[in-house]
Amino acid sequence: MRVNGMPMRTIWPVAGRFAVEVIDQTVLPHRYEVLRLASVEDVARAICGMQVRGAPLIGVAAAYGVALAMTRRADDAALLAAVERLAATRPTAVNLRWALARVQHFLLPLSPDLRAEAAWREAARIADEDVEQCRRIGQHGLRLLRSRIGASGRLEVMTHCNAGWLATVDCGTALAPVYAAFDAGLEVHVWVSETRPRNQGLLTAWELAQHGVPHTLIVDNAAGLLLARGGIDAVIVGADRIAANGDVANKIGSYLKALAASAAGVPFLVAAPRSTIDFACPNGAAIPIEERSADELRLVHGCDAAGVAARLRQLPLGEAVVNPAFDVTPARLIEALISERGCCPASREGLLTLYPEERHD
């Protein structure tokens, strides 16, 4: 995708393989800054602090974090310590543990003197695979969205949080079909939910603007009204974990949009790659839900009148706050899952039509 007209990825290794660089997502949309990560601890802090965010990107960043660890010390203890440190950063997104398990399995049989080079190669492979999977999600999703275009001839899509290229290495998950539609010449418009309290919808608006896709930002609670009024062809979101039965964990507020979409007769679609599907997780009730800092609600981040980054306290320190980062949308509310292998119903049988190798009956 593009930043100021220049092709970009969200993460890339620095020449010499002593660091990786990422887009610092905590300062967007007000500033564009690149952050250098030179150690496994740097990567862990960036993931915890959401400078790196989005389930697929978190997995890739973790793989590079192991490579950074192996560059410093590559014995078994260092490998396992790096994996354990990174695995503890975000509990809900299964891509993280998927990437770490893959890298650990790949490196353990190798002698320590070979691990650093091998770890960098494997991390790069995971990154390239993510780009290709997201590209395929875009093509499969485009075919589905084409069938949803209404009488106006314009495709009206609602989304939640940020599941665009900023949440992956490139292309995105939920936004990949939107970009594919726009690049194919379809008239498309996106309704972007702000997604409190982290306001990741502002990231979606920023990247859509960078690509020239028409869009409108809405407050989270306007979604029900807009869906009820009609004129929206589909709601499409990403996922942080898809359980074996098709239940989906995604950013808090996704479940409410699914309920509103169901009441309005609007299809609710979920786009995610294979690394987001957890066949070992039986259903949504088994998905751990991350509880984040209360200050994400107590403090509002933005720019003051002079354009300087500032924080505004909107709640007293003693105010009781609950801040779950994700919710679970039951499979019954999801019309289709979109992966790199195609589209399927949100069910165990549906997923197994795309991934028959996971059938162990």
C-alpha positions as CSV (number, residue, x, y, z in Angstrom):
1,M,0.0,0.0,0.0
2,R,1.1,3.6,-0.1
3,V,2.1,6.4,2.3
4,N,2.3,9.8,0.6
5,G,2.3,7.9,-2.7
6,M,5.2,5.6,-1.8
7,P,4.8,1.8,-1.6
8,M,5.2,0.7,2.0
9,R,5.0,-2.3,4.3
10,T,4.3,-2.0,8.0
11,I,7.4,-3.9,9.1
12,W,10.8,-4.4,7.4
13,P,14.3,-5.6,8.5
14,V,17.1,-3.0,8.6
15,A,20.1,-3.7,6.4
16,G,22.7,-5.8,8.4
17,R,19.9,-7.5,10.3
18,F,20.5,-5.8,13.7
19,A,17.0,-4.3,13.9
20,V,13.6,-4.1,12.3
21,E,11.6,-0.9,11.6
22,V,7.8,-0.5,11.9
23,I,5.2,2.3,11.5
24,D,4.4,3.6,15.0
25,Q,0.7,3.3,15.0
26,T,0.2,5.2,18.2
27,V,1.0,8.5,16.6
28,L,-1.3,8.1,13.6
29,P,-3.2,9.8,12.1
30,H,-1.6,13.0,13.3
31,R,2.0,12.0,12.5
32,Y,3.7,9.4,10.4
33,E,6.8,8.0,12.3
34,V,9.0,5.0,11.9
35,L,10.1,3.2,15.0
36,R,13.3,1.1,15.2
37,L,13.2,-2.1,17.3
38,A,16.6,-3.6,18.1
39,S,15.8,-6.3,20.7
40,V,13.2,-8.8,21.7
41,E,12.3,-6.5,24.5
42,D,11.7,-3.6,22.1
43,V,9.4,-5.8,20.1
44,A,7.5,-7.0,23.2
45,R,7.0,-3.4,24.4
46,A,5.9,-2.3,20.9
47,I,3.3,-5.1,20.8
48,C,2.0,-4.4,24.4
49,G,1.9,-0.7,23.7
50,M,0.1,-1.2,20.4
51,Q,2.8,0.6,18.4
52,V,2.5,-2.7,16.5
53,R,-1.1,-4.0,16.3
54,G,-3.4,-6.1,14.2
55,A,-3.4,-9.9,14.7
56,P,-1.4,-10.8,11.5
57,L,1.2,-8.1,12.0
58,I,1.6,-9.0,15.7
59,G,2.5,-12.6,14.6
60,V,5.1,-11.3,12.0
61,A,6.6,-8.9,14.5
62,A,7.0,-11.7,17.0
63,A,8.8,-13.8,14.4
64,Y,11.2,-10.9,13.9
65,G,11.5,-10.5,17.6
66,V,12.8,-14.1,17.9
67,A,15.3,-13.3,15.1
68,L,16.6,-10.3,17.0
69,A,17.0,-12.5,20.1
70,M,18.9,-15.2,18.1
71,T,21.2,-12.5,16.8
72,R,22.4,-11.8,20.3
73,R,22.4,-15.3,21.7
74,A,21.1,-18.5,20.1
75,D,21.2,-21.3,22.6
76,D,18.0,-23.2,23.7
77,A,17.5,-21.1,26.8
78,A,17.6,-17.9,24.8
79,L,15.2,-19.2,22.2
80,L,12.7,-20.4,24.7
81,A,12.9,-17.2,26.8
82,A,12.3,-15.1,23.7
83,V,9.3,-17.2,22.8
84,E,7.9,-17.0,26.3
85,R,8.4,-13.2,26.6
86,L,6.7,-12.5,23.3
87,A,3.8,-15.0,23.9
88,A,2.9,-13.1,27.0
89,T,2.3,-9.8,25.3
90,R,-1.3,-10.2,23.9
91,P,-3.5,-13.2,24.9
92,T,-6.4,-13.0,22.4
93,A,-4.8,-12.8,19.0
94,V,-3.9,-16.4,18.1
95,N,-1.6,-15.3,15.2
96,L,1.0,-14.5,17.8
97,R,1.3,-18.0,19.3
98,W,1.0,-19.5,15.8
99,A,4.0,-17.6,14.5
100,L,6.0,-18.3,17.7
101,A,5.3,-22.0,17.5
102,R,6.3,-22.1,13.9
103,V,9.6,-20.3,14.5
104,Q,10.4,-22.4,17.6
105,H,9.7,-25.6,15.7
106,F,11.9,-24.5,12.9
107,L,14.8,-23.4,15.0
108,L,15.1,-26.0,17.8
109,P,16.6,-28.8,15.6
110,L,19.3,-26.4,14.3
111,S,22.6,-25.9,16.0
112,P,22.9,-22.5,17.7
113,D,25.4,-21.2,15.2
114,L,22.8,-21.6,12.4
115,R,19.8,-20.2,14.2
116,A,20.2,-16.4,13.7
117,E,20.4,-16.6,9.9
118,A,17.6,-19.2,9.8
119,A,15.4,-17.1,12.1
120,W,15.7,-14.0,9.9
121,R,14.8,-16.1,6.8
122,E,11.8,-17.7,8.5
123,A,10.5,-14.3,9.7
124,A,10.8,-12.9,6.2
125,R,8.9,-16.0,4.8
126,I,6.1,-15.5,7.3
127,A,5.9,-11.8,6.3
128,D,5.8,-12.6,2.6
129,E,3.2,-15.3,3.1
130,D,1.0,-12.8,5.0
131,V,1.1,-10.4,2.1
132,E,0.1,-13.2,-0.4
133,Q,-2.6,-14.5,1.9
134,C,-4.1,-11.0,2.3
135,R,-4.0,-10.5,-1.5
136,R,-6.0,-13.7,-1.9
137,I,-8.5,-12.6,0.7
138,G,-9.0,-9.5,-1.3
139,Q,-9.8,-11.4,-4.4
140,H,-12.1,-13.9,-2.8
141,G,-13.8,-11.1,-0.9
142,L,-14.2,-9.0,-4.0
143,R,-16.2,-11.7,-5.7
144,L,-18.5,-11.8,-2.6
145,L,-18.9,-8.1,-2.5
146,R,-19.7,-7.8,-6.2
147,S,-22.8,-9.9,-5.5
148,R,-23.9,-7.4,-2.8
149,I,-23.9,-4.2,-4.9
150,G,-27.3,-2.5,-4.6
151,A,-29.4,-0.7,-7.1
152,S,-27.3,2.5,-6.8
153,G,-24.4,0.7,-8.4
154,R,-22.1,1.9,-5.5
155,L,-20.8,-0.6,-3.0
156,E,-21.5,0.7,0.6
157,V,-19.4,-1.1,3.2
158,M,-19.3,-0.7,6.9
159,T,-16.2,-1.8,8.9
160,H,-15.0,-1.7,12.5
161,C,-11.6,-1.1,14.1
162,N,-8.7,-1.3,11.7
163,A,-8.3,-4.5,9.6
164,G,-6.5,-2.8,6.7
165,W,-2.9,-2.9,5.7
166,L,-1.7,-1.3,8.9
167,A,-3.0,-4.5,10.8
168,T,-1.0,-6.8,8.5
169,V,2.2,-6.6,6.5
170,D,0.3,-5.3,3.5
171,C,-3.1,-5.4,1.8
172,G,-5.1,-6.0,5.0
173,T,-7.8,-8.5,5.8
174,A,-11.3,-6.9,6.0
175,L,-10.1,-4.0,3.8
176,A,-8.4,-6.2,1.3
177,P,-11.6,-6.8,-0.7
178,V,-12.4,-3.0,-0.4
179,Y,-9.0,-2.1,-1.9
180,A,-9.5,-4.8,-4.6
181,A,-12.9,-3.4,-5.5
182,F,-11.6,0.2,-5.7
183,D,-8.5,-0.9,-7.8
184,A,-10.9,-2.8,-10.1
185,G,-12.8,0.4,-10.8
186,L,-15.9,-0.3,-8.7
187,E,-17.5,2.7,-7.0
188,V,-17.1,2.0,-3.3
189,H,-17.7,3.9,-0.1
190,V,-16.7,2.8,3.4
191,W,-18.4,3.7,6.7
192,V,-15.6,3.7,9.3
193,S,-16.5,3.2,12.9
194,E,-14.2,5.2,15.2
195,T,-13.7,2.2,17.6
196,R,-13.3,3.6,21.1
197,P,-11.3,3.6,23.3
198,R,-8.2,3.1,21.1
199,N,-9.8,4.8,18.1
200,Q,-8.3,2.4,15.6
201,G,-11.0,3.5,13.1
202,L,-9.0,6.6,12.7
203,L,-6.2,4.4,11.3
204,T,-8.7,3.0,8.8
205,A,-9.7,6.5,7.8
206,W,-6.0,7.5,7.4
207,E,-5.1,4.5,5.2
208,L,-8.2,4.8,3.1
209,A,-7.4,8.4,2.5
210,Q,-3.8,7.5,1.5
211,H,-5.2,5.1,-1.1
212,G,-7.9,7.5,-2.3
213,V,-10.9,5.4,-1.2
214,P,-14.0,7.4,-0.4
215,H,-15.1,7.0,3.3
216,T,-17.0,8.6,6.1
217,L,-16.1,8.3,9.8
218,I,-18.9,7.6,12.3
219,V,-19.1,7.3,16.1
220,D,-19.5,3.7,17.2
221,N,-23.1,4.0,18.3
222,A,-24.3,5.4,15.0
223,A,-23.9,2.0,13.3
224,G,-27.3,0.7,14.4
225,L,-29.1,3.7,13.0
226,L,-27.3,3.7,9.7
227,L,-27.8,0.0,9.2
228,A,-31.5,0.3,10.1
229,R,-32.0,3.1,7.6
230,G,-30.8,0.9,4.7
231,G,-28.3,1.5,2.0
232,I,-25.4,-0.4,3.5
233,D,-24.6,-3.5,1.5
234,A,-22.3,-5.4,3.9
235,V,-20.5,-5.1,7.2
236,I,-17.0,-6.6,7.0
237,V,-14.5,-6.9,9.9
238,G,-11.3,-8.8,10.6
239,A,-10.6,-11.2,13.5
240,D,-8.1,-11.8,16.3
241,R,-9.2,-15.5,16.7
242,I,-11.7,-17.7,14.9
243,A,-12.7,-20.7,17.0
244,A,-13.3,-24.2,15.4
245,N,-17.0,-23.7,15.4
246,G,-16.9,-20.4,13.5
247,D,-17.3,-18.0,16.5
248,V,-15.1,-14.9,16.1
249,A,-13.2,-12.8,18.5
250,N,-12.6,-9.3,17.3
251,K,-12.2,-5.7,18.6
252,I,-14.8,-4.8,21.2
253,G,-18.0,-3.5,19.5
254,S,-17.9,-6.1,16.7
255,Y,-20.7,-8.1,18.4
256,L,-23.0,-5.1,18.5
257,K,-22.5,-4.4,14.8
258,A,-23.3,-8.0,14.1
259,L,-26.5,-7.8,16.1
260,A,-27.5,-4.6,14.3
261,A,-26.6,-6.0,10.9
262,S,-28.7,-9.1,11.6
263,A,-31.7,-7.0,12.6
264,A,-31.3,-5.0,9.4
265,G,-30.8,-7.9,7.1
266,V,-27.3,-6.8,6.2
267,P,-24.6,-9.5,5.7
268,F,-21.9,-9.6,8.4
269,L,-18.6,-10.9,7.0
270,V,-15.3,-11.7,8.6
271,A,-12.0,-11.8,6.8
272,A,-8.9,-13.5,8.2
273,P,-6.0,-15.7,7.1
274,R,-5.3,-19.3,8.3
275,S,-3.1,-18.1,11.1
276,T,-6.2,-16.5,12.8
277,I,-8.1,-19.8,12.8
278,D,-7.7,-21.8,16.0
279,F,-8.9,-25.3,15.4
280,A,-7.8,-26.3,18.9
281,C,-10.3,-23.8,20.4
282,P,-13.8,-25.3,20.4
283,N,-15.9,-22.2,20.6
284,G,-15.9,-18.5,21.4
285,A,-16.4,-19.1,25.1
286,A,-12.9,-20.6,25.2
287,I,-11.2,-17.6,23.8
288,P,-9.3,-15.5,26.4
289,I,-10.4,-11.9,26.3
290,E,-7.7,-9.3,27.0
291,E,-8.4,-6.7,29.7
292,R,-6.5,-3.5,29.0
293,S,-5.5,-0.5,31.1
294,A,-8.3,1.6,32.5
295,D,-6.4,4.7,31.4
296,E,-7.4,3.9,27.8
297,L,-10.8,5.1,28.9
298,R,-9.7,7.7,31.4
299,L,-7.4,9.6,29.0
300,V,-8.1,10.9,25.6
301,H,-5.2,11.4,23.2
302,G,-5.1,13.9,20.4
303,C,-3.6,17.3,19.4
304,D,-4.1,20.6,21.0
305,A,-5.0,23.9,19.2
306,A,-1.3,24.3,18.3
307,G,-1.1,20.8,16.8
308,V,1.0,19.4,19.6
309,A,0.2,15.9,20.9
310,A,-1.7,16.0,24.2
311,R,-3.6,13.9,26.6
312,L,-6.8,15.0,28.3
313,R,-8.2,13.3,31.4
314,Q,-11.9,12.8,31.1
315,L,-12.5,10.6,34.2
316,P,-11.3,10.9,37.8
317,L,-8.5,8.6,38.8
318,G,-10.8,6.7,41.2
319,E,-13.6,6.1,38.7
320,A,-14.2,2.3,38.3
321,V,-13.5,1.2,34.7
322,V,-13.7,-2.1,32.9
323,N,-11.9,-2.2,29.6
324,P,-12.2,-5.5,27.7
325,A,-10.3,-5.2,24.3
326,F,-12.4,-7.8,22.4
327,D,-15.8,-9.4,22.2
328,V,-17.0,-12.6,20.6
329,T,-19.5,-12.7,17.7
330,P,-21.4,-16.0,17.5
331,A,-21.2,-17.9,14.3
332,R,-24.9,-17.7,13.8
333,L,-24.6,-13.9,13.1
334,I,-21.9,-14.3,10.5
335,E,-22.9,-14.8,6.9
336,A,-19.4,-15.9,5.6
337,L,-15.8,-16.2,6.6
338,I,-13.3,-15.1,4.0
339,S,-9.8,-16.6,4.0
340,E,-7.0,-17.0,1.5
341,R,-8.6,-20.3,0.4
342,G,-12.0,-18.8,-0.3
343,C,-15.3,-18.2,1.4
344,C,-17.3,-20.5,3.7
345,P,-20.1,-20.6,6.2
346,A,-19.1,-19.7,9.8
347,S,-19.2,-23.3,11.1
348,R,-16.9,-26.2,11.8
349,E,-18.0,-27.9,8.6
350,G,-17.6,-24.7,6.6
351,L,-14.0,-24.2,7.8
352,L,-13.2,-27.8,7.1
353,T,-14.3,-27.4,3.5
354,L,-11.4,-24.9,3.2
355,Y,-9.0,-26.7,5.5
356,P,-9.8,-30.5,5.1
357,E,-6.3,-31.3,6.5
358,E,-7.7,-30.2,9.9
359,R,-10.4,-32.9,10.0
360,H,-9.5,-35.5,12.6
361,D,-12.8,-37.3,13.0
